[in-house]
Amino acid sequence: MDITILATGSFADVARDTAETFGWNWQLFLSQVISFSIVAFLLRRFASSRSSEYWKSGGVRIEEGLLNAEKIKQELAEAERRYA
């Protein structure tokens, strides 16, 4: 526990002093919480579905690339056997 809390009194007094020092306004805080909630909801609703589709398609492209690389290795091995 912080020594300043013990020296000055209760935690509520310290919180009140800090809020007064930094100019905490509950209406402003509430409006920011509401704004953040709206933006978070909109991002989750619209942006996350598009970004998840993008990442899934990227995974498919990576898998296709790995399959193509394996196919090319096999063709190279076959061509080397034919050459030898």
C-alpha positions as CSV (number, residue, x, y, z in Angstrom):
1,M,0.0,0.0,0.0
2,D,1.2,3.5,-0.8
3,I,2.5,5.5,2.1
4,T,0.8,8.7,0.9
5,I,-2.6,7.0,1.2
6,L,-1.8,6.1,4.8
7,A,-0.5,9.5,5.7
8,T,-3.4,11.5,4.1
9,G,-6.3,9.5,5.2
10,S,-8.7,7.3,3.3
11,F,-8.5,6.2,-0.3
12,A,-11.6,8.2,-1.1
13,D,-9.9,11.4,0.0
14,V,-6.9,10.6,-2.1
15,A,-9.1,9.8,-5.1
16,R,-11.1,13.0,-4.6
17,D,-7.9,15.1,-4.3
18,T,-6.5,13.5,-7.5
19,A,-9.7,14.2,-9.4
20,E,-9.7,17.8,-8.3
21,T,-6.0,18.2,-9.2
22,F,-6.4,16.8,-12.7
23,G,-9.9,18.2,-13.3
24,W,-11.9,15.0,-13.6
25,N,-15.4,15.7,-14.8
26,W,-17.9,12.9,-14.6
27,Q,-20.1,14.1,-17.5
28,L,-17.0,14.3,-19.8
29,F,-16.0,10.8,-18.6
30,L,-19.4,9.4,-19.2
31,S,-19.6,10.9,-22.7
32,Q,-16.2,9.4,-23.5
33,V,-17.3,6.0,-22.3
34,I,-20.4,6.2,-24.5
35,S,-18.4,7.3,-27.5
36,F,-15.8,4.6,-27.0
37,S,-18.6,2.0,-26.7
38,I,-20.2,3.2,-30.0
39,V,-16.9,3.1,-31.8
40,A,-16.0,-0.3,-30.4
41,F,-19.4,-1.7,-31.4
42,L,-19.1,-0.3,-35.0
43,L,-15.6,-1.7,-35.4
44,R,-16.6,-5.1,-34.1
45,R,-19.7,-5.1,-36.3
46,F,-18.2,-4.0,-39.6
47,A,-14.4,-4.0,-39.5
48,S,-13.8,-7.3,-37.7
49,S,-15.7,-9.4,-40.2
50,R,-13.8,-7.9,-43.1
51,S,-10.5,-8.2,-41.4
52,S,-11.2,-11.8,-40.4
53,E,-12.1,-12.6,-44.0
54,Y,-8.9,-11.0,-45.1
55,W,-6.8,-13.1,-42.7
56,K,-8.6,-16.3,-43.6
57,S,-8.0,-15.7,-47.3
58,G,-4.3,-15.0,-46.5
59,G,-4.1,-18.4,-44.8
60,V,-5.7,-20.0,-47.9
61,R,-3.1,-18.3,-50.1
62,I,-0.3,-19.5,-47.9
63,E,-1.6,-23.1,-48.0
64,E,-1.8,-22.9,-51.8
65,G,1.7,-21.5,-52.0
66,L,3.0,-24.4,-49.8
67,L,1.2,-27.0,-51.9
68,N,2.7,-25.4,-55.1
69,A,6.2,-25.4,-53.5
70,E,5.8,-29.1,-52.7
71,K,4.6,-29.8,-56.3
72,I,7.6,-28.0,-57.7
73,K,10.0,-29.9,-55.5
74,Q,8.5,-33.2,-56.8
75,E,8.7,-32.1,-60.4
76,L,12.3,-31.0,-59.9
77,A,13.2,-34.3,-58.3
78,E,11.6,-36.1,-61.2
79,A,13.4,-34.0,-63.8
80,E,16.7,-34.7,-62.0
81,R,16.0,-38.4,-62.1
82,R,15.3,-38.2,-65.8
83,Y,18.4,-36.2,-66.5
84,A,20.6,-38.7,-64.5
